[in-house]
Amino acid sequence: MSILMFSFRNRKKFLALRRGLHFYNSVYYKFKCGIQNNFSPLAILAKLCQSSMEFLKLLFTRVSIYKWLFLLIRKEGTKMCVNQQRELRFIVAQKCNYDCTFCHGEGLQTPKEALLKPEDFRFIFNVGKKHFGLKTTTLSGGEPLIRKDIVDIADELYHEEAIITLTTNGYFLEDRIYIGNYIKRVNVSIHSLKKEKYELIVRRRNVFHKVIYGLLKLREKYPDVDIRINSTLVDGINSSERDILDLIRFAERLDASIKYVELFPAAMKGFVPLGNVEEFLKRNGFFSIPSQTRKVTLFNGFMEVNLTKIFCATAEDHNKPGAFCRNNNDLFISPDGRIKPCRNNLKEVDILDSVRSMDEESLVKKIKEAFDLLGKNCIISKDASKH
């Protein structure tokens, strides 16, 4: 465990700034969302006072935060409490070096060859940004870092002004460390800080320490990259209160946030309701702040913890899942140049020829077709017959 008990002395001021910003954002979130959701003035005031009490705790324990708060606000700006903007999600590789039992593989149900080249990703993103206002993208898999040209892909997207998130299991982070030059955020799956539990979940041996080392190296080399730890909770393995608190403390030292993910479907063995985790966190000093459509966000004055379901599980909670999908889902592009509008059926929109010929007009039509297919014939939709 000694590798986990680290500190960056030269980053104390940076951490103070970021923690101060967390408080500022929590206040801003409450005020902005209160206005947008027509909360009563009394309700908004109560939420702001709750944030103020948390901040007073910070002042008595982290005085440096007070000194830097004003600079933070000027430097960092604001974060809006609105639903997450649609984005292009590039499934850059279907293969993965892990074998997690709960992995959904981004809904890919047939073998996919990596046919798209780095410049192809740039062209697709350019068209999405120009014609559909898409500004962000996520590189996922499989395991995206398994591709030897993944840094080139990120480079191409970065020079198209894409705001890039990388979702990875972290095993190849050390080997592809220079991707940190191009990404805004990295989501790293760390399901437990116990080597035995982690390797039980990913079903691979002798991989844990390499992941942790790569993550620490990324943080040290790229202090401005946002790090989010993803953890899928499995009952009886990594769901104890001790497991949860240990991961939260690790994330705080790393200056990272955490996202706990609920298994899907709920009938899956090991399912842990996120409501149980939310109750536990609130008993341990966390409070809710307004958040995006798919998640519950909690904050304790130092760090942020997100509780989320995969998209289909969130849609299932709505009266009209198909309509929810139509209005909120992203576009998933597979490595063979196809857009997959739904995880649960085989319908795809082939864009490879349009991309290879750089036919912008044709690609626009096909992206529009894919958007029109979102939510249609949804197998979980109570209103599927109306589509």
C-alpha positions as CSV (number, residue, x, y, z in Angstrom):
1,M,0.0,0.0,0.0
2,S,3.0,2.3,0.3
3,I,2.7,3.2,-3.4
4,L,-0.8,4.7,-2.6
5,M,0.4,6.9,0.2
6,F,1.9,9.5,-1.9
7,S,2.0,13.3,-1.9
8,F,3.2,16.0,-4.3
9,R,4.7,18.7,-2.1
10,N,5.2,21.0,-5.1
11,R,1.5,20.8,-5.8
12,K,0.1,22.1,-2.4
13,K,-0.8,25.4,-3.8
14,F,-2.4,23.8,-6.9
15,L,-4.5,21.6,-4.6
16,A,-5.6,24.5,-2.6
17,L,-6.7,26.3,-5.7
18,R,-8.7,23.3,-6.9
19,R,-10.4,22.7,-3.6
20,G,-11.4,26.4,-3.4
21,L,-12.8,26.1,-6.9
22,H,-14.9,23.1,-5.8
23,F,-16.5,25.2,-3.1
24,Y,-17.1,28.1,-5.6
25,N,-18.7,25.6,-8.1
26,S,-20.9,24.1,-5.4
27,V,-22.3,27.6,-4.6
28,Y,-22.6,28.5,-8.3
29,Y,-24.4,25.1,-9.1
30,K,-26.9,25.7,-6.3
31,F,-27.7,29.3,-7.3
32,K,-27.8,28.7,-11.1
33,C,-29.9,25.5,-10.9
34,G,-32.2,27.0,-8.3
35,I,-33.1,29.8,-10.8
36,Q,-33.4,27.4,-13.8
37,N,-35.7,25.0,-11.9
38,N,-37.8,27.8,-10.3
39,F,-36.9,26.9,-6.7
40,S,-38.3,29.2,-4.1
41,P,-35.9,32.0,-2.8
42,L,-36.0,30.2,0.6
43,A,-35.0,26.9,-0.9
44,I,-32.1,28.5,-2.8
45,L,-31.0,30.4,0.3
46,A,-31.0,27.1,2.3
47,K,-28.8,25.4,-0.3
48,L,-26.4,28.3,-0.3
49,C,-26.1,28.3,3.5
50,Q,-25.4,24.6,3.4
51,S,-22.5,25.3,1.0
52,S,-21.3,28.2,3.3
53,M,-21.2,25.9,6.3
54,E,-19.1,23.4,4.4
55,F,-16.7,26.2,3.4
56,L,-16.4,27.4,7.0
57,K,-15.1,24.0,7.8
58,L,-12.5,24.4,5.1
59,L,-11.4,27.8,6.3
60,F,-10.4,26.4,9.7
61,T,-8.6,23.4,8.3
62,R,-7.1,24.7,5.0
63,V,-6.4,28.5,5.5
64,S,-4.6,28.7,2.1
65,I,-7.9,28.1,0.3
66,Y,-9.2,31.5,1.6
67,K,-6.1,33.2,0.2
68,W,-6.6,31.8,-3.3
69,L,-10.4,31.8,-3.7
70,F,-10.6,35.1,-5.5
71,L,-7.8,34.2,-7.9
72,L,-9.6,30.9,-8.5
73,I,-12.8,32.5,-9.5
74,R,-11.1,34.8,-12.0
75,K,-8.8,32.0,-13.4
76,E,-11.2,29.1,-13.7
77,G,-14.5,30.7,-14.7
78,T,-17.8,28.9,-14.1
79,K,-19.4,25.6,-14.7
80,M,-23.0,25.4,-15.9
81,C,-25.5,23.0,-14.3
82,V,-27.1,21.8,-17.6
83,N,-27.5,18.5,-19.2
84,Q,-24.4,17.1,-20.7
85,Q,-24.0,18.2,-24.2
86,R,-24.2,15.6,-26.9
87,E,-20.9,14.4,-28.2
88,L,-19.3,12.0,-30.6
89,R,-18.0,8.9,-28.8
90,F,-15.3,7.2,-30.8
91,I,-15.0,3.5,-30.0
92,V,-11.4,3.5,-31.4
93,A,-10.8,-0.2,-30.6
94,Q,-13.0,-3.2,-29.8
95,K,-10.3,-5.3,-28.3
96,C,-9.4,-5.1,-24.6
97,N,-6.6,-6.6,-22.5
98,Y,-9.1,-7.2,-19.6
99,D,-12.1,-9.5,-19.3
100,C,-14.5,-7.7,-16.9
101,T,-17.7,-9.7,-16.5
102,F,-20.0,-6.7,-16.5
103,C,-18.4,-5.0,-19.6
104,H,-21.0,-3.9,-22.2
105,G,-18.3,-3.1,-24.9
106,E,-20.2,0.1,-25.8
107,G,-22.9,-2.1,-27.3
108,L,-20.9,-3.6,-30.1
109,Q,-22.3,-7.0,-30.8
110,T,-20.3,-8.0,-33.9
111,P,-16.5,-8.1,-34.6
112,K,-15.1,-4.8,-35.7
113,E,-11.9,-4.1,-37.5
114,A,-10.0,-0.9,-36.9
115,L,-10.5,0.7,-40.3
116,L,-10.6,4.4,-39.3
117,K,-7.2,6.2,-39.5
118,P,-6.2,9.2,-37.3
119,E,-7.1,11.7,-40.0
120,D,-10.5,10.1,-40.4
121,F,-11.4,10.8,-36.8
122,R,-10.5,14.4,-37.4
123,F,-12.7,14.7,-40.5
124,I,-15.7,13.2,-38.7
125,F,-15.3,15.5,-35.8
126,N,-14.9,18.5,-38.1
127,V,-18.2,17.7,-39.8
128,G,-19.9,17.1,-36.4
129,K,-18.7,20.4,-35.0
130,K,-19.4,22.4,-38.1
131,H,-22.9,21.1,-38.9
132,F,-24.2,19.8,-35.5
133,G,-22.4,21.9,-32.9
134,L,-20.6,19.0,-31.4
135,K,-17.6,20.2,-29.4
136,T,-16.6,17.3,-27.2
137,T,-15.6,13.7,-27.8
138,T,-14.7,10.6,-25.8
139,L,-12.2,8.0,-26.9
140,S,-13.3,4.7,-25.6
141,G,-13.2,0.9,-26.4
142,G,-12.6,-1.9,-25.7
143,E,-9.4,-0.4,-24.5
144,P,-8.5,2.7,-26.6
145,L,-4.8,2.8,-25.5
146,I,-4.3,-0.7,-27.0
147,R,-4.1,1.2,-30.4
148,K,-0.5,2.2,-31.1
149,D,-1.7,5.2,-33.0
150,I,-4.0,6.5,-30.2
151,V,-1.7,9.5,-29.5
152,D,-1.9,10.4,-33.2
153,I,-5.7,10.2,-33.1
154,A,-5.8,12.5,-30.1
155,D,-3.4,14.9,-31.8
156,E,-5.6,15.1,-34.9
157,L,-8.7,15.8,-32.8
158,Y,-6.9,18.3,-30.6
159,H,-5.9,20.4,-33.6
160,E,-9.6,20.4,-34.6
161,E,-10.2,22.1,-31.2
162,A,-12.0,19.0,-29.8
163,I,-12.4,18.8,-26.0
164,I,-11.2,15.2,-25.5
165,T,-12.0,12.7,-22.7
166,L,-10.1,9.4,-22.6
167,T,-11.8,6.4,-21.0
168,T,-9.3,3.7,-20.2
169,N,-8.5,0.8,-17.8
170,G,-5.1,2.5,-17.3
171,Y,-2.9,-0.5,-18.1
172,F,-1.2,1.3,-21.0
173,L,-1.1,4.8,-19.5
174,E,2.6,4.7,-18.9
175,D,3.3,3.5,-22.4
176,R,1.1,6.2,-24.0
177,I,1.8,8.9,-21.5
178,Y,2.1,11.7,-24.1
179,I,-1.6,11.5,-24.8
180,G,-1.7,13.8,-21.8
181,N,-0.7,16.6,-24.2
182,Y,-4.1,16.5,-25.9
183,I,-6.8,15.4,-23.5
184,K,-8.9,17.5,-21.2
185,R,-9.9,14.6,-18.9
186,V,-9.1,10.9,-18.4
187,N,-11.5,8.4,-16.9
188,V,-9.6,5.5,-15.4
189,S,-11.3,2.4,-14.1
190,I,-10.0,1.5,-10.6
191,H,-12.6,-0.8,-9.0
192,S,-10.6,-1.4,-5.8
193,L,-7.4,-0.4,-4.1
194,K,-7.0,-4.0,-3.0
195,K,-4.9,-5.8,-5.6
196,E,-6.7,-9.1,-5.1
197,K,-10.1,-7.5,-5.5
198,Y,-9.1,-5.4,-8.4
199,E,-7.7,-8.4,-10.3
200,L,-10.6,-10.6,-9.4
201,I,-12.9,-8.0,-11.1
202,V,-10.8,-7.5,-14.3
203,R,-9.9,-11.2,-14.4
204,R,-6.2,-10.6,-15.1
205,R,-3.3,-11.2,-12.8
206,N,-0.3,-8.9,-11.9
207,V,-1.8,-5.8,-13.5
208,F,-2.8,-3.6,-10.5
209,H,0.5,-2.0,-9.7
210,K,1.2,-1.1,-13.4
211,V,-2.1,0.8,-13.5
212,I,-1.5,2.7,-10.3
213,Y,2.1,3.6,-11.4
214,G,0.8,4.9,-14.8
215,L,-1.9,7.0,-13.2
216,L,0.6,8.6,-10.7
217,K,3.0,9.3,-13.5
218,L,0.2,10.9,-15.6
219,R,-0.7,13.1,-12.6
220,E,2.8,14.2,-12.0
221,K,3.6,15.0,-15.7
222,Y,0.2,16.6,-16.4
223,P,-1.2,18.3,-13.3
224,D,-3.8,20.2,-15.3
225,V,-5.5,17.1,-16.8
226,D,-8.7,16.2,-15.0
227,I,-8.7,12.7,-13.6
228,R,-11.8,10.8,-12.8
229,I,-11.7,7.4,-11.2
230,N,-14.4,5.0,-12.5
231,S,-15.5,2.2,-10.2
232,T,-18.2,-0.3,-10.9
233,L,-19.6,-1.7,-7.7
234,V,-20.0,-5.4,-7.3
235,D,-21.7,-6.7,-4.1
236,G,-19.4,-8.7,-1.9
237,I,-16.2,-7.7,-3.7
238,N,-15.7,-3.9,-3.7
239,S,-18.9,-2.6,-2.2
240,S,-18.1,-2.3,1.5
241,E,-18.0,1.1,3.2
242,R,-14.3,0.7,3.8
243,D,-13.7,0.0,0.1
244,I,-15.6,3.1,-0.8
245,L,-13.9,5.4,1.7
246,D,-10.4,4.1,0.8
247,L,-11.0,4.9,-2.9
248,I,-12.3,8.4,-2.0
249,R,-9.2,9.2,0.1
250,F,-7.0,7.9,-2.7
251,A,-8.8,10.2,-5.2
252,E,-8.5,13.2,-2.9
253,R,-4.7,12.7,-2.7
254,L,-4.6,12.4,-6.4
255,D,-6.7,15.5,-6.9
256,A,-9.3,13.4,-8.8
257,S,-13.0,13.0,-8.8
258,I,-14.8,9.6,-8.6
259,K,-17.7,8.1,-10.6
260,Y,-19.3,5.0,-9.1
261,V,-21.2,3.0,-11.8
262,E,-24.2,0.8,-11.2
263,L,-24.4,-2.6,-12.8
264,F,-26.8,-3.1,-15.6
265,P,-29.3,-4.8,-15.7
266,A,-30.4,-4.7,-12.1
267,A,-30.9,-8.5,-12.2
268,M,-27.2,-9.0,-12.7
269,K,-25.4,-10.9,-9.9
270,G,-23.6,-8.5,-7.6
271,F,-26.0,-5.5,-8.2
272,V,-25.6,-2.7,-5.7
273,P,-28.2,0.1,-5.8
274,L,-26.6,3.5,-6.0
275,G,-29.1,4.8,-3.5
276,N,-27.3,2.8,-0.8
277,V,-24.1,4.5,-1.7
278,E,-25.7,7.9,-1.7
279,E,-27.1,7.4,1.8
280,F,-23.7,6.2,3.1
281,L,-21.9,9.2,1.6
282,K,-24.4,11.6,3.1
283,R,-23.8,10.1,6.5
284,N,-20.1,10.8,6.0
285,G,-20.3,14.5,5.2
286,F,-21.3,14.7,1.6
287,F,-24.3,16.7,0.2
288,S,-26.0,16.7,-3.1
289,I,-25.4,19.4,-5.7
290,P,-27.3,19.8,-9.0
291,S,-25.8,17.7,-11.8
292,Q,-26.3,16.4,-15.2
293,T,-29.1,14.1,-16.4
294,R,-27.5,10.8,-15.9
295,K,-25.9,11.1,-12.5
296,V,-26.2,12.2,-8.8
297,T,-23.3,14.4,-7.7
298,L,-22.2,14.7,-4.1
299,F,-19.6,17.0,-2.6
300,N,-18.0,17.3,0.8
301,G,-16.0,20.6,0.4
302,F,-12.9,18.8,-0.8
303,M,-13.9,16.5,-3.7
304,E,-16.7,15.4,-6.0
305,V,-18.3,11.9,-6.1
306,N,-20.6,11.0,-9.0
307,L,-23.1,8.1,-8.9
308,T,-24.3,7.1,-12.4
309,K,-26.0,4.4,-14.4
310,I,-25.3,3.5,-18.0
311,F,-27.5,5.4,-20.4
312,C,-30.1,2.6,-21.0
313,A,-30.6,2.2,-17.3
314,T,-31.3,5.9,-16.9
315,A,-33.7,5.9,-19.9
316,E,-35.5,3.0,-18.2
317,D,-36.4,5.3,-15.3
318,H,-38.3,7.6,-17.6
319,N,-41.9,7.2,-18.8
320,K,-40.8,7.5,-22.4
321,P,-37.3,6.0,-22.7
322,G,-37.3,6.3,-26.5
323,A,-37.9,10.0,-26.3
324,F,-35.3,10.4,-23.6
325,C,-32.8,8.6,-25.8
326,R,-33.7,10.8,-28.8
327,N,-33.1,14.0,-26.8
328,N,-30.0,13.0,-24.8
329,N,-28.0,10.2,-26.2
330,D,-24.6,10.5,-27.9
331,L,-23.5,9.1,-31.3
332,F,-21.2,6.1,-31.0
333,I,-18.9,5.5,-33.9
334,S,-17.3,2.1,-34.2
335,P,-13.7,1.5,-35.3
336,D,-14.9,0.2,-38.7
337,G,-16.6,3.5,-39.6
338,R,-20.2,2.8,-38.6
339,I,-22.6,4.8,-36.3
340,K,-24.5,2.7,-33.9
341,P,-27.7,4.5,-32.7
342,C,-28.7,1.8,-30.2
343,R,-26.7,-0.6,-28.0
344,N,-29.5,-3.2,-28.1
345,N,-30.0,-3.8,-31.8
346,L,-27.8,-4.4,-34.9
347,K,-28.9,-1.3,-36.9
348,E,-26.0,0.8,-38.0
349,V,-25.3,3.7,-40.3
350,D,-22.2,3.1,-42.5
351,I,-20.1,6.2,-42.9
352,L,-16.8,4.7,-44.0
353,D,-17.1,5.5,-47.7
354,S,-18.2,9.1,-47.0
355,V,-15.2,9.5,-44.6
356,R,-12.7,7.9,-47.0
357,S,-13.8,10.1,-49.9
358,M,-14.1,13.1,-47.5
359,D,-17.6,13.7,-48.8
360,E,-18.8,16.3,-46.3
361,E,-22.4,16.5,-47.7
362,S,-22.8,12.7,-47.7
363,L,-21.5,12.5,-44.1
364,V,-23.8,15.2,-42.9
365,K,-26.8,13.3,-44.3
366,K,-25.7,10.1,-42.6
367,I,-25.1,11.8,-39.2
368,K,-28.5,13.3,-39.5
369,E,-29.9,9.8,-40.3
370,A,-28.2,8.4,-37.2
371,F,-29.7,11.2,-35.0
372,D,-33.1,10.4,-36.4
373,L,-32.7,6.8,-35.4
374,L,-32.0,7.5,-31.7
375,G,-34.8,6.1,-29.6
376,K,-36.6,4.4,-32.4
377,N,-37.8,0.8,-31.7
378,C,-36.2,1.0,-28.3
379,I,-36.7,-2.4,-26.6
380,I,-37.1,-0.9,-23.2
381,S,-39.4,1.8,-24.4
382,K,-43.0,1.8,-23.3
383,D,-43.7,4.1,-26.3
384,A,-41.7,2.2,-28.9
385,S,-44.8,1.5,-30.9
386,K,-45.3,5.3,-31.4
387,H,-41.9,5.6,-33.1
